[in-house]
Amino acid sequence: MDSRGLFDVALVALAGLLAYTETFGFASPRATLEEILAIVAGLDVRVYLVLGGVFGICFVAYLTVYLPQKDARTMQR
């Protein structure tokens, strides 16, 4: 993993930690984990379908836009 990838992972972890503490505070982690699981389990099926669709669109865009550009740059070297 290059330094940029490591930096990105650290930034995502820090943002997740800040979002978690902003939302739930410094309460018991087990209690908040159970609350999170209950909220996720209580979501309607349509929410999962919409999230799956958004993920699918992003994945196809990644495959059709980013990867060919990256391959073209690699071939020029």
C-alpha positions as CSV (number, residue, x, y, z in Angstrom):
1,M,0.0,0.0,0.0
2,D,1.5,3.4,-1.0
3,S,1.6,6.4,1.3
4,R,-1.5,8.0,-0.4
5,G,-3.6,4.9,0.2
6,L,-2.5,4.7,3.8
7,F,-3.4,8.4,4.2
8,D,-6.8,7.8,2.7
9,V,-7.5,4.9,5.0
10,A,-6.4,6.9,8.1
11,L,-8.6,9.8,7.0
12,V,-11.7,7.6,6.5
13,A,-11.1,6.0,10.0
14,L,-10.7,9.4,11.6
15,A,-13.9,10.7,9.9
16,G,-15.8,7.6,11.0
17,L,-14.6,8.0,14.6
18,L,-15.6,11.6,14.6
19,A,-19.0,10.9,13.2
20,Y,-19.5,8.1,15.7
21,T,-18.6,10.3,18.7
22,E,-20.6,13.2,17.4
23,T,-23.7,11.0,17.0
24,F,-23.4,8.7,20.1
25,G,-20.9,10.4,22.4
26,F,-18.6,8.4,24.6
27,A,-21.3,6.0,25.9
28,S,-20.9,2.3,26.3
29,P,-19.8,0.9,22.9
30,R,-21.8,-2.3,23.3
31,A,-25.0,-0.4,23.9
32,T,-24.5,1.9,20.9
33,L,-23.6,-1.1,18.7
34,E,-26.8,-2.7,19.6
35,E,-28.7,0.5,18.8
36,I,-27.0,0.7,15.4
37,L,-27.8,-2.9,14.6
38,A,-31.4,-2.3,15.6
39,I,-31.7,0.8,13.4
40,V,-30.1,-1.1,10.4
41,A,-32.4,-4.1,11.0
42,G,-35.4,-1.9,11.1
43,L,-34.9,-0.2,7.8
44,D,-37.3,-0.8,5.0
45,V,-36.3,-3.0,2.0
46,R,-36.6,0.0,-0.3
47,V,-33.7,1.7,1.5
48,Y,-31.4,-1.3,0.8
49,L,-32.6,-1.3,-2.9
50,V,-31.8,2.4,-3.3
51,L,-28.4,2.0,-1.6
52,G,-27.6,-1.1,-3.7
53,G,-28.6,0.9,-6.9
54,V,-26.4,3.8,-5.9
55,F,-23.5,1.5,-5.2
56,G,-24.1,-0.3,-8.5
57,I,-24.1,3.0,-10.5
58,C,-20.8,4.1,-8.8
59,F,-19.2,0.7,-9.5
60,V,-20.2,0.8,-13.2
61,A,-18.9,4.4,-13.4
62,Y,-15.6,3.2,-11.9
63,L,-15.3,0.4,-14.4
64,T,-16.2,2.5,-17.4
65,V,-14.6,5.8,-16.6
66,Y,-11.7,5.5,-14.2
67,L,-10.2,2.1,-15.1
68,P,-9.8,2.8,-18.8
69,Q,-8.1,6.2,-18.0
70,K,-5.8,4.5,-15.6
71,D,-4.9,1.8,-18.1
72,A,-4.2,4.4,-20.8
73,R,-1.8,6.2,-18.5
74,T,-0.1,3.0,-17.7
75,M,0.3,2.1,-21.3
76,Q,2.0,5.5,-22.1
77,R,4.8,4.8,-19.7
